Amino acid sequence: MSPELKTIIRLQDLDQQIAQLSGWIQALPRHLAEIEKQLEDIRRDHHEAQERIAANQKQRKQHDLEIQAIEQKNSKYNNQLLDVKTNTEYRAFLNEIEFGKAAIRKIEDQILQLMIDMEGHEKRLKETEAELKRQRQQVAAEQQEAEQSSRKKQTELEVLMEERKSLIAGLSGTAQDLYERLAKLRNGEVMALVRDQTCTVCHVMLRPQTFNEVMRNAEIIQCSNCQRILYWIPPPEANSSPASAPVENTVDQTKV
């Protein structure tokens, strides 16, 4: 195979590796953002649990103040019972006192429900706190691993880019232009292996003369259909030694 064809084949392999590494490096910020989003979701759940606990405590405090206000009012009504002059006034104060007691019982029921709810909120707070701690550790480990992989891949990319620069410099200007044009046109797939007299990429059969020229691998020959650069690799049987060839059947003269 001609040195130029070997160079172009290697160049295509390099560009594919470069594209893969570049894609990974470019996708890293998005990957890290997704990891951070997972942490943000559990942070939000933890914050919501804290807010529910704070709201619950605030409601209970408000209800305690309401009960105190009603009890103070009932205490005032009890003192005024001693000074009433008529049964009507007496019954009116008793009704107010009983109404206050009923209101207190209702508020106490609400406080009891808040206390039951608080148990659930506190349980959820502990769960989210544990999960937040676990995910923080996981995110830190993943971020560290991603950064290490990024540095490694960046180094690999720089090595490949240096080799690519050297390979490009070794090609003729015509070969360089052809390679770059085909790489852009065919999404990096510049080369096409020929097998059974057919381009294995676009599956168009080559003319016998073209196939014979491709088999020599001596120069750049393009597929008439897809324009990719053709090359040929001899099948394994073509490289087999004469000793491995099948032996023709012969007559054993000793048995005649």
LINZI-V112446 format. One line per field, one symbol per residue. burial: 1 if it has 16 or more other C-alpha atoms within 10 Angstrom, else 0. Layout:
burial: ???
This chain:
burial: 0001101110111110010010011001001000110010011011011101100110010011001001100100110000000000010011001001100100110010010001001001100110110011001000100100010011001001000100110010001101100110000111111110111000001100011011101011111001111111000000000000000000000000
